[in-house]
Amino acid sequence: MKSAKKDLLGIEELSTDEIGFILDTADSMKEISLRDIKKVPTLRGKTVVHFFHEPSTRTKTSFEIAAKRLSADAVSISASTSSIVKGETLIDTARNLEAMNPDVVVIRHQASGSAQMIANRIRASVINAGDGMHAHPTQALLDMMTVREKKKTLSGLKIVIAGDIAHSRVARSNIIGFTRMGSDVVVAGPPTMIPMDIESVGATVTYSIEDAARKADVIMILRIQKERMDDFLFPSNREYASFFGLTHKAVSKARKNVVIMHPGPINRGVEIPPEIADGSRSVILDQVENGVAVRMAVLYLLIGGSRHASDN
């Protein structure tokens, strides 16, 4: 009942069987969150440190809830309240954390490769909660869990990922994950926001969201990540919404049972209008709910023992 891997740093390190096993485990963890008493003793005595260098609502909170529902001791720190503001390096911070003997360090950092760097230098397990524009493995896992719940499979689906592909760690991890599980992934967005090498990780490229949406089973819309841009790559929010936002016309070209996804936070009226974000096809809040279950599963599989996840 424990993963052979020390860390979770990226989707590419997981086989199809490993992804399936994590999702199956997450299914059982979700049941715990539906109980009146949402707590099991599975990770009692384990310590989880959440070290977030970037702002986060969904990821940080769901990791904290996941640890507490498994009875682990959870400690959260941010860059602004750590000695990094005094000039301490990330590696020194990580080594000092390790000296306190945590079992897991969950890290989010603006630099791509930061999670790998830390994992190479400390004995504790490391979970990548987002490193720059590189990877966000637990987001991809919760997205796959949500699609599998709605579609009963991940094989043979057409998955559209649209928006700011170039700056999105979510896009890269989802492309790798969904293609590995047998889906066809199409990315769409402005030419300035599509990386030239994106096809190398398994995606097909188009610059029209309406073309991409034809016969789509899933449409995932991404936020414009202005905080990662040196220059604005489009004239205005209004023009972006007109040409590259998710419209009712685009949705009408998809399959009737298409599901609409967004990793959050949403810029309403820019990449997606409120009536679609809140509509019957939207599974955005399902994604948030499944985020807790997936993160419970990952924590359990990395540092859990032989006790069954649902034991009381």
Secondary structure, 3 states (H helix, E strand, C coil): CCCCCCCECCHHHCCHHHHHHHHHHHHHHHHHHCCCCCCCCCCCCCEEEEEECCCCCHHHHHHHHHHHHCCCEEEEEEHHHCHHHHCCCHHHHHHHHHCCCCCEEEEEECCCCHHHHHHCCCCCEEEEEEECCCECHHHHHHHHHHHHHHHCCCCCCEEEEECCCCCCHHHHHHHHHHHHCCCEEEEECCHHHCCCCHHHHCEEEECCHHHHHCCCCEEEECCCCHHHCCCCCCCCHHHHHHHHCCCHHHHHCCCCCCEEECCCCCCECCCECHHHHCCCCECHHHHHHHHHHHHHHHHHHHHCCCCCCCCC
